[in-house]
Amino acid sequence: MRYGVIGTGAIGGYYGSKLIQTGKEVHFLFHSDYDDVKEHGLQVDSCDGNFHLTHVNAYRNTTDMPKCDVVLVALKTVNNYLLKELLPPLLKEDTLVVLLQNGIGVEEDVQKMFPTTQLAAGIAIICCAKTEPGKVNHQRYGDINIGNYSCKQQEKVNAMIGDFREAGVNANEMEYHEARWKKALFNMTFNGMTVALNTHTNALLKNPSTLQLIKDQMMEVIEAAHACGVDIDEAYADNIIYNTLHMAPYSTSMKLDYDFKRPMEIYYLYTKPIEIARKAGYSMKKLEMLEAILKFLEETRK
């Protein structure tokens, strides 16, 4: 299958590069990194072994890219308004669009923009960042869970998962809502808290007060998921805390966005899931407070 990547930052760069390593045809849309990648290629510094791609199918505009069987969208959700322009040149009648994005409710809104397009959620369980042009720093993990949102061609989902596995990525299909709410356990706690307290994940967990607050927030996510008909066990949250505590100090994607003065993904990480939970009859009180703090920081920073 032919793959396209929109938003070639850390996530899109990593997974797209892994596919290339096993001979898959991948076409990347770049913004600020285009000139650097055309001249020097794409470098992945990975805990699993570094590698360099000398030749990369790099583009400035999707109008110059070929139509694809699968499009991996790794844009920040604050830029999803660009999809109306970026996606159509890549779409065939049966193209599968995989949203490698954080948050809850993303697919619902993108489906409104493209009513007939097949969508799936791509839940990346990975620690990686891009802090230099054309260079991805992969620190830990790398799994991906696929939640089928509206794809009627199950064989295409299966083929994509097979391609990822062939590339050394532990890819699995998970029920859509379960996949999104399980990722929210990490996103809704650590992303906002690292920004609000200007710290890293390990410091939050080593302090008894903030550790308890993290646990309380995770329980709110679990109760919200239950209200929405998604069963998540408390042990899953304990596992996230354990794994996060035993990895190197980590700056979340939202912390990096805040530090580099980029817009934070508050809407899909906080506002939308809080609204969905409230409609289902559950109020996420502590996370509502965190959302308010993040909005204040976003609106008042210079």
C-alpha angles and dihedrals in degrees: 000000000000116000132203126195122205112191106026100200125122098309099039092040094051100047094039091051092049089055091051091054090067094046101266118151108245129174120196131205111212132187118182094001097057099101093043094050093046090054103036107017126228123307123202116192102194138178084226093055133302122259139176130213109209097185118042128175093235127175139179094206133033088222086074094049125091122248111270140213092217128021118197109205110202098163119131106261090241085071098049090110085074091065091081087068102028103047107050097069089058099047128105123180092269102031115142114219114203115197106214090188139122126247143043126283096027096121092048092058096042089050089058088056092047108025097178099040120108112239137191134175118241110204109195115204096194145116109222140130142185112221098153131047113271094002129109120196109205108191106171147344120008107190121141129204119201119210113193108223105169109342111132093187104078090176089065091053089048092049092051092049088050091052091051092049091049086054091055096259116132097231125175138167117244131179105275101239093041091053094051097045093045091055088048088065088072100029099050093048111034100032096057097034094054088054097043093049097031094233146109130266096256094054090054092055098043092057112078094216097051092039089059091047091051090051091048091050091049090053088054089055090048092049091047090051090050090051088054093050098259117129114217121167121224088234089068089061091047089053092053091051092048094049093045092049092052098050128080119281105286134201109213122228090255092051090052090048091051094046092049090046094246122143113273121234094240098142101061096029095050120355098050098044090044089053092046092050092047091052087052090054103262128109119207097209101175093043091048087058091048090050090054091050092050092049089051092050091047094049098043104039118109 
